[in-house]
Amino acid sequence: MSNTKKRLLIGASGSASVALPAYLTALHSELDATLTVVMTHSARQFLPEQVVALNAERVVTGDDPREWPTDNRAALALSHDALLVLPTTANMLAVAASGADSSRTRRCPWLRSCAGSGS
């Protein structure tokens, strides 16, 4: 059995504002995993990334162009073992399932990557 921690990529949309810290706390207490949270612009309107960073090893917002080479959708998808969207709305789930590219997902590279992969 490997001692390597699982790497979870967590997408946070605007609906995450209240529940995300509780989800992250629960994940940390139940799993031996590192958590990277990708926040949409909407999520950041309700919940500052500094608050999310209290319960995640890394928070990705896409604001810093110097981080774009490592924070692009392919790099994020390849460097993590699983993607979670916590919590998700019916609209976000439909966008992911259909591969649609709404204005919300243009700001959220992890969703386009996973939705476009056919998985």
Secondary structure as the mmCIF struct_conf table of DSSP 4:
data_model
#
loop_
_struct_conf.conf_type_id
_struct_conf.id
_struct_conf.beg_label_comp_id
_struct_conf.beg_label_asym_id
_struct_conf.beg_label_seq_id
_struct_conf.end_label_comp_id
_struct_conf.end_label_asym_id
_struct_conf.end_label_seq_id
HELX_LH_PP_P HELX_LH_PP_P1 THR A 4 LYS A 5
STRN STRN1 LYS A 6 ALA A 12
HELX_RH_3T_P HELX_RH_3T_P1 GLY A 14 ALA A 16
TURN_TY1_P TURN_TY1_P1 SER A 17 ALA A 19
HELX_RH_AL_P HELX_RH_AL_P1 LEU A 20 GLU A 30
STRN STRN2 ALA A 33 MET A 39
HELX_RH_AL_P HELX_RH_AL_P2 HIS A 41 PHE A 46
BEND BEND1 LEU A 47 LEU A 47
HELX_RH_AL_P HELX_RH_AL_P3 GLU A 49 VAL A 52
TURN_TY1_P TURN_TY1_P2 ALA A 53 LEU A 54
BEND BEND2 ASN A 55 ASN A 55
BEND BEND3 GLU A 57 GLU A 57
STRN STRN3 ARG A 58 VAL A 60
BEND BEND4 GLY A 62 GLY A 62
HELX_RH_3T_P HELX_RH_3T_P2 PRO A 65 GLU A 67
HELX_RH_AL_P HELX_RH_AL_P4 TRP A 68 ASP A 71
BEND BEND5 ASN A 72 ASN A 72
HELX_RH_AL_P HELX_RH_AL_P5 ARG A 73 LEU A 78
TURN_TY1_P TURN_TY1_P3 SER A 79 SER A 79
BEND BEND6 ASP A 81 ASP A 81
STRN STRN4 ALA A 82 VAL A 85
BEND BEND7 LEU A 86 PRO A 87
HELX_RH_AL_P HELX_RH_AL_P6 ALA A 90 SER A 98
TURN_TY1_P TURN_TY1_P4 GLY A 99 GLY A 99
HELX_RH_AL_P HELX_RH_AL_P7 SER A 103 ARG A 106
TURN_TY1_P TURN_TY1_P5 ARG A 107 ARG A 107
HELX_RH_AL_P HELX_RH_AL_P8 PRO A 109 ALA A 115
TURN_TY1_P TURN_TY1_P6 GLY A 116 GLY A 118
#
